Amino acid sequence: MGEERWEMCDGCGASTAGVPDVYFTKPYFDEHIASQDFPGGKFIGSRREKKLWLEKCNLREAGDRVHGATSFDPISHRHATESLKTNRRNKYG
């Protein structure tokens, strides 16, 4: 199992267990978290539970390095923005 990290508040000195660094917004069923030892999908109820199942199934999340910076294309973004503005002008006058 993974090592539990502790974080400390700079202001008051209180310490708490660190939150696992996995994406989680609300409980859901994930049919892709599976392995030969743990077949079938899993109901994920928390970040800690998701981290646990990812480790048990020898999986990891492949996230972007800096909030999506690896998949952002500035030229494509500019073309999409210009196209949207042109379509709005044509539609609304």
GROMACS elastic network, one bead per residue, 0.5 to 0.9 nm:
[ bonds ]
;  ai    aj funct       b0    kb
    1    52     6  0.75852   500
    1    55     6  0.72560   500
    1    56     6  0.81210   500
    2    51     6  0.88246   500
    2    52     6  0.81650   500
    2    55     6  0.78120   500
    4    17     6  0.68511   500
    4    18     6  0.69186   500
    4    19     6  0.88305   500
    4    20     6  0.85889   500
    5    16     6  0.86171   500
    5    17     6  0.58871   500
    5    18     6  0.50643   500
    5    19     6  0.80717   500
    5    20     6  0.87052   500
    6    15     6  0.64665   500
    6    16     6  0.55957   500
    6    18     6  0.50713   500
    6    19     6  0.88360   500
    7    14     6  0.84271   500
    7    15     6  0.55079   500
    7    16     6  0.55020   500
    7    17     6  0.61861   500
    7    18     6  0.56476   500
    8    11     6  0.88957   500
    8    12     6  0.85227   500
    8    13     6  0.58617   500
    8    14     6  0.57087   500
    8    16     6  0.66149   500
    8    17     6  0.89072   500
    9    12     6  0.57827   500
    9    14     6  0.54011   500
    9    15     6  0.63044   500
    9    16     6  0.84817   500
   10    13     6  0.57779   500
   10    14     6  0.82133   500
   11    14     6  0.82629   500
   16    19     6  0.89278   500
   18    21     6  0.87983   500
   19    22     6  0.86275   500
   19    47     6  0.74179   500
   19    48     6  0.72843   500
   20    23     6  0.89553   500
   20    47     6  0.62017   500
   20    48     6  0.59453   500
   20    50     6  0.87816   500
   20    51     6  0.65563   500
   21    47     6  0.78104   500
   21    48     6  0.89252   500
   21    51     6  0.79631   500
   22    47     6  0.62851   500
   22    48     6  0.84049   500
   22    50     6  0.73966   500
   22    51     6  0.66269   500
   22    60     6  0.88647   500
   22    61     6  0.70873   500
   22    63     6  0.89121   500
   23    47     6  0.72559   500
   23    50     6  0.87191   500
   23    61     6  0.82069   500
   23    63     6  0.87570   500
   24    27     6  0.78405   500
   24    44     6  0.89129   500
   24    45     6  0.89387   500
   24    46     6  0.70742   500
   24    47     6  0.57922   500
   24    50     6  0.80712   500
   25    46     6  0.85534   500
   25    47     6  0.85756   500
   26    44     6  0.85173   500
   26    45     6  0.71698   500
   26    46     6  0.74611   500
   27    43     6  0.73750   500
   27    44     6  0.55319   500
   27    46     6  0.65263   500
   28    42     6  0.85571   500
   28    43     6  0.58222   500
   28    44     6  0.54298   500
   28    45     6  0.66766   500
   29    41     6  0.69130   500
   29    42     6  0.57286   500
   29    44     6  0.59398   500
   29    45     6  0.86104   500
   30    33     6  0.60335   500
   30    34     6  0.89055   500
   30    41     6  0.54607   500
   30    42     6  0.54266   500
   30    43     6  0.62021   500
   30    44     6  0.69409   500
   31    34     6  0.72620   500
   31    40     6  0.64857   500
   31    42     6  0.62632   500
   31    43     6  0.84596   500
   32    35     6  0.89862   500
   32    40     6  0.79064   500
   32    41     6  0.60106   500
   32    42     6  0.80957   500
   33    38     6  0.86142   500
   33    39     6  0.83730   500
   33    40     6  0.75745   500
   33    41     6  0.57163   500
   33    42     6  0.63729   500
   33    50     6  0.89041   500
   33    53     6  0.70677   500
   33    54     6  0.67958   500
   33    57     6  0.69540   500
   33    59     6  0.78011   500
   34    37     6  0.80043   500
   34    38     6  0.55531   500
   34    40     6  0.56100   500
   34    41     6  0.59258   500
   34    42     6  0.75432   500
   34    53     6  0.82654   500
   34    54     6  0.85156   500
   34    56     6  0.88999   500
   34    57     6  0.59590   500
   34    59     6  0.87984   500
   35    39     6  0.52517   500
   35    40     6  0.78461   500
   35    56     6  0.84430   500
   35    57     6  0.52809   500
   35    58     6  0.79345   500
   35    59     6  0.89724   500
   36    39     6  0.55612   500
   36    57     6  0.82507   500
   37    56     6  0.86819   500
   37    57     6  0.76276   500
   38    41     6  0.86093   500
   38    56     6  0.80560   500
   38    57     6  0.69333   500
   39    42     6  0.89254   500
   42    53     6  0.81519   500
   43    50     6  0.88689   500
   44    47     6  0.79240   500
   44    49     6  0.62335   500
   44    50     6  0.57554   500
   44    53     6  0.85503   500
   45    48     6  0.84725   500
   45    49     6  0.64651   500
   45    50     6  0.75155   500
   46    49     6  0.51705   500
   46    50     6  0.62462   500
   46    51     6  0.86668   500
   47    50     6  0.50883   500
   47    51     6  0.61604   500
   47    52     6  0.85647   500
   48    51     6  0.51349   500
   48    52     6  0.61661   500
   48    53     6  0.87848   500
   49    53     6  0.62721   500
   49    54     6  0.85873   500
   50    53     6  0.52545   500
   50    54     6  0.61125   500
   50    55     6  0.86039   500
   51    54     6  0.51351   500
   51    55     6  0.62016   500
   51    56     6  0.86374   500
   51    60     6  0.84378   500
   52    55     6  0.52569   500
   52    56     6  0.61846   500
   52    57     6  0.86721   500
   53    57     6  0.60147   500
   53    58     6  0.83056   500
   53    59     6  0.82334   500
   54    57     6  0.52766   500
   54    58     6  0.59612   500
   54    60     6  0.58828   500
   54    61     6  0.81035   500
   55    59     6  0.60275   500
   55    60     6  0.73269   500
   56    59     6  0.77243   500
   57    60     6  0.88724   500
   63    66     6  0.87411   500
   63    67     6  0.83958   500
   63    68     6  0.80152   500
   64    67     6  0.59333   500
   64    69     6  0.67091   500
   64    70     6  0.60452   500
   64    71     6  0.75660   500
   65    68     6  0.68175   500
   65    69     6  0.67509   500
   65    70     6  0.66623   500
   66    69     6  0.52107   500
   66    70     6  0.72754   500
   67    70     6  0.82446   500
   68    71     6  0.55684   500
   68    72     6  0.63084   500
   69    72     6  0.52385   500
   69    73     6  0.84422   500
   70    73     6  0.83180   500
   72    76     6  0.83504   500
   72    77     6  0.78502   500
   73    76     6  0.53819   500
   73    77     6  0.61608   500
   73    78     6  0.87353   500
   74    78     6  0.61429   500
   74    79     6  0.87039   500
   75    78     6  0.51194   500
   75    79     6  0.63075   500
   75    80     6  0.86348   500
   76    79     6  0.51571   500
   76    80     6  0.61227   500
   76    81     6  0.85792   500
   77    80     6  0.51374   500
   77    81     6  0.61213   500
   77    82     6  0.86232   500
   78    81     6  0.51480   500
   78    82     6  0.61651   500
   78    83     6  0.85437   500
   79    82     6  0.51718   500
   79    83     6  0.60496   500
   79    84     6  0.85656   500
   80    83     6  0.50836   500
   80    84     6  0.61247   500
   80    85     6  0.86625   500
   81    84     6  0.51311   500
   81    85     6  0.62611   500
   81    86     6  0.86715   500
   82    85     6  0.51545   500
   82    86     6  0.61766   500
   82    87     6  0.86322   500
   83    86     6  0.50946   500
   83    87     6  0.61266   500
   83    88     6  0.86022   500
   84    87     6  0.51547   500
   84    88     6  0.61768   500
   84    89     6  0.86444   500
   85    88     6  0.51734   500
   85    89     6  0.62133   500
   85    90     6  0.86866   500
   86    89     6  0.51414   500
   86    90     6  0.62048   500
   86    91     6  0.85914   500
   87    90     6  0.51316   500
   87    91     6  0.60452   500
   87    92     6  0.84943   500
   88    91     6  0.50914   500
   88    92     6  0.58350   500
   88    93     6  0.77227   500
   89    92     6  0.54186   500
   89    93     6  0.51592   500
   90    93     6  0.55243   500
